[in-house]
Amino acid sequence: MGSGVSSLFADLDVEVETDAPIGQQTWYGIGGRADLLVHPRSVGDLATLVRRCVRSDTPLRVLGAGANLLVADEGVDGVVLRLDAPPFTEVLYNARGAVETMRAGAGADLARVVMDATRRGLEGLSQMAGIPASVGGAVHMNAGGAYGAIGDSVHSVACLTRAGEVVVYPREELRFGYRETNLPDPVILWAAFSLEETDPLRLRERVKEIFAYKKSTQPLAEHSAGCAFRNPLDPVSERRLSAGKLIDEAGLKGLAVGGATVSTRHGNFVTVRPGTRADDVLRLLDLVRERVFAHCGIELEPEIAIWRRGERTP
Ligand SMILES: Cc1cc2nc3c(=O)[nH]c(=O)nc-3n(C[C@H](O)[C@H](O)[C@H](O)COP(=O)(O)OP(=O)(O)OC[C@H]3O[C@@H](n4cnc5c(N)ncnc54)[C@H](O)[C@@H]3O)c2cc1C
């Protein structure tokens, strides 16, 4: 490791893995490695690291659960953060009369958070049943679906700015749009949610029903990163069109490049066999965009985050 790079964190309480196989840690289970995978152990040291990366123009990326991510075969440079130490994964409940606020670290596993809230009979996150994510990753892109999105119950979000300062955004300052938010900062630290007490048994039934719906419509057991493309805006009605339907209508279900295939179950899912090259997925995504454009004149935009070496990070 070059002394220039190690000076970013040599005096900090962080665990550093070099040449880390992060592609294998995504839901796709394919793709390249990270030059540096850094696990910070405190918010203070993470803040210092973020500040130093920004000042030295070192690329900085945050890896959540890797459920919406494709890492290019050549891997990524700079620093990849993984928020898996206790200060970033804890979940706290705070009763305020009949309404509770729950605060979950960005690195917490969303499925566990949903299960725990359900067990306590607290409604607000049942719409997220069956969506694989870390809390930070889900907030970053306002993950959701037919039953609602995570932003529906967000009370506030804490982030680290590029200057390494902690900022807490109250609900009034947050905008949750279709698979996007207005959060301007590189790292989400935690999100607080407003939850309402309800009957735990009825809530459990609702979560089961939502999960069953997802299972019946999406290839959950296969390796994918969820929906490959964003639902595009209809230029006439300005309503969102289903990217999956456009792909289906263009006759692309089952189309394959190498080990990457357009799912026959859901046209907007690209699934892979173990050992597939990330490049096959990228080529298939290009092919689908071309063919959908040729079929209906609509340009699809990827929903999946694609990480490539040498690319500037947002
Ligand atoms: C089988 C399957 C089904 C899916 N179904 C759905 C669905 O129904 N609805 C839906 O919306 N999505 C769905 N997805 C996609 C995925 O679940 C969501 O996009 C989820 O929000 C990804 O979260 P993550 O933690 O895995 O993020 P990652 O994939 O790790 O990262 C995605 C992006 O978020 C950023 N990010 C992650 N954590 C942070 C943080 N702490 N601070 C700042 N940025 C961060 C990353 O840098 C990256 O740009 C599905 C995926 C799979 C594999």
The ligand as an SDF file (V2000), in Angstrom:
LIG
                    3D

 53 58  0  0  0  0  0  0  0  0999 V2000
  -33.8350   -9.6000   -5.2340 C   0  0  0  0  0  0  0  0  0  0  0  0
  -33.8590   -8.0910   -5.1610 C   0  0  0  0  0  0  0  0  0  0  0  0
  -35.0790   -7.4290   -5.0820 C   0  0  0  0  0  0  0  0  0  0  0  0
  -35.1230   -6.0340   -5.0330 C   0  0  0  0  0  0  0  0  0  0  0  0
  -36.3390   -5.4040   -4.9600 N   0  0  0  0  0  0  0  0  0  0  0  0
  -36.3810   -4.0540   -4.8530 C   0  0  0  0  0  0  0  0  0  0  0  0
  -37.6420   -3.3680   -4.7240 C   0  0  0  0  0  0  0  0  0  0  0  0
  -38.7170   -3.9660   -4.6890 O   0  0  0  0  0  0  0  0  0  0  0  0
  -37.6070   -2.0140   -4.6320 N   0  0  0  0  0  0  0  0  0  0  0  0
  -36.4480   -1.2940   -4.6430 C   0  0  0  0  0  0  0  0  0  0  0  0
  -36.4810   -0.0640   -4.5310 O   0  0  0  0  0  0  0  0  0  0  0  0
  -35.2580   -1.9260   -4.7670 N   0  0  0  0  0  0  0  0  0  0  0  0
  -35.2000   -3.2710   -4.8740 C   0  0  0  0  0  0  0  0  0  0  0  0
  -33.9900   -3.9020   -5.0140 N   0  0  0  0  0  0  0  0  0  0  0  0
  -32.7620   -3.1030   -5.0550 C   0  0  0  0  0  0  0  0  0  0  0  0
  -32.1770   -2.8470   -3.6600 C   0  0  0  0  0  0  0  0  0  0  0  0
  -32.8300   -3.6400   -2.7160 O   0  0  0  0  0  0  0  0  0  0  0  0
  -32.3330   -1.3830   -3.2720 C   0  0  0  0  0  0  0  0  0  0  0  0
  -31.8300   -0.5260   -4.2530 O   0  0  0  0  0  0  0  0  0  0  0  0
  -31.6150   -1.0570   -1.9650 C   0  0  0  0  0  0  0  0  0  0  0  0
  -31.9640    0.2480   -1.5880 O   0  0  0  0  0  0  0  0  0  0  0  0
  -30.0990   -1.1940   -2.0710 C   0  0  0  0  0  0  0  0  0  0  0  0
  -29.5420   -0.9520   -0.8080 O   0  0  0  0  0  0  0  0  0  0  0  0
  -28.0620   -1.4650   -0.4770 P   0  0  0  0  0  0  0  0  0  0  0  0
  -27.7910   -1.1880    0.9550 O   0  0  0  0  0  0  0  0  0  0  0  0
  -27.8990   -2.8480   -0.9230 O   0  0  0  0  0  0  0  0  0  0  0  0
  -27.1920   -0.4660   -1.3670 O   0  0  0  0  0  0  0  0  0  0  0  0
  -25.9060   -0.8430   -2.2590 P   0  0  0  0  0  0  0  0  0  0  0  0
  -26.3300   -1.6960   -3.3800 O   0  0  0  0  0  0  0  0  0  0  0  0
  -24.8030   -1.3170   -1.4020 O   0  0  0  0  0  0  0  0  0  0  0  0
  -25.5500    0.6140   -2.8110 O   0  0  0  0  0  0  0  0  0  0  0  0
  -26.4400    1.2550   -3.7040 C   0  0  0  0  0  0  0  0  0  0  0  0
  -26.1060    2.7530   -3.7030 C   0  0  0  0  0  0  0  0  0  0  0  0
  -26.4080    3.2980   -2.4150 O   0  0  0  0  0  0  0  0  0  0  0  0
  -25.2600    3.9590   -1.9050 C   0  0  0  0  0  0  0  0  0  0  0  0
  -25.2090    3.8220   -0.4370 N   0  0  0  0  0  0  0  0  0  0  0  0
  -25.3220    2.6680    0.2800 C   0  0  0  0  0  0  0  0  0  0  0  0
  -25.2120    2.9540    1.5960 N   0  0  0  0  0  0  0  0  0  0  0  0
  -25.0010    4.2910    1.7010 C   0  0  0  0  0  0  0  0  0  0  0  0
  -24.7810    5.1740    2.7950 C   0  0  0  0  0  0  0  0  0  0  0  0
  -24.7530    4.7590    4.0670 N   0  0  0  0  0  0  0  0  0  0  0  0
  -24.5640    6.4790    2.5200 N   0  0  0  0  0  0  0  0  0  0  0  0
  -24.5740    6.9460    1.2410 C   0  0  0  0  0  0  0  0  0  0  0  0
  -24.7790    6.1540    0.1680 N   0  0  0  0  0  0  0  0  0  0  0  0
  -24.9960    4.8420    0.3970 C   0  0  0  0  0  0  0  0  0  0  0  0
  -24.0870    3.2590   -2.5650 C   0  0  0  0  0  0  0  0  0  0  0  0
  -22.9290    4.0610   -2.5170 O   0  0  0  0  0  0  0  0  0  0  0  0
  -24.6260    3.0250   -3.9530 C   0  0  0  0  0  0  0  0  0  0  0  0
  -24.5230    4.1920   -4.7250 O   0  0  0  0  0  0  0  0  0  0  0  0
  -33.9250   -5.2970   -5.0440 C   0  0  0  0  0  0  0  0  0  0  0  0
  -32.6950   -5.9670   -5.1040 C   0  0  0  0  0  0  0  0  0  0  0  0
  -32.6470   -7.3410   -5.1630 C   0  0  0  0  0  0  0  0  0  0  0  0
  -31.3150   -8.0330   -5.2130 C   0  0  0  0  0  0  0  0  0  0  0  0
  1  2  1  0
  2  3  1  0
  2 52  2  0
  3  4  2  0
  4  5  1  0
  4 50  1  0
  5  6  2  0
  6  7  1  0
  6 13  1  0
  7  8  2  0
  7  9  1  0
  9 10  1  0
 10 11  2  0
 10 12  1  0
 12 13  2  0
 13 14  1  0
 14 15  1  0
 14 50  1  0
 15 16  1  0
 16 17  1  0
 16 18  1  0
 18 19  1  0
 18 20  1  0
 20 21  1  0
 20 22  1  0
 22 23  1  0
 23 24  1  0
 24 25  2  0
 24 26  1  0
 24 27  1  0
 27 28  1  0
 28 29  2  0
 28 30  1  0
 28 31  1  0
 31 32  1  0
 32 33  1  0
 33 34  1  0
 33 48  1  0
 34 35  1  0
 35 36  1  0
 35 46  1  0
 36 37  1  0
 36 45  1  0
 37 38  2  0
 38 39  1  0
 39 40  1  0
 39 45  2  0
 40 41  1  0
 40 42  2  0
 42 43  1  0
 43 44  2  0
 44 45  1  0
 46 47  1  0
 46 48  1  0
 48 49  1  0
 50 51  2  0
 51 52  1  0
 52 53  1  0
M  END
$$$$
